[in-house]
Amino acid sequence: MSDIGSIFSTGDLILMAMILCAPGFVLGAALGAWAAPGHRLRGAALWGLAGFALAFAAWWAYLTVIK
């Protein structure tokens, strides 16, 4: 049984997830702006969210399956 719920609040866990997934957002936004020259803002936003989701999935798999 894990005691992570008693150590960190929900807000703390969300903040940690956002910090850990931020590099995925930045890389996705850069690739999206580069890949969509006519719509740089929209491409950066969509690819940034995709990068964030991919980083979140990678961290989730690492922490729950691999580790």
Secondary structure as UniProt FT lines:
FT   HELIX           4..7
FT   HELIX           10..35
FT   TURN            37..38
FT   HELIX           40..61
FT   HELIX           62..66
//
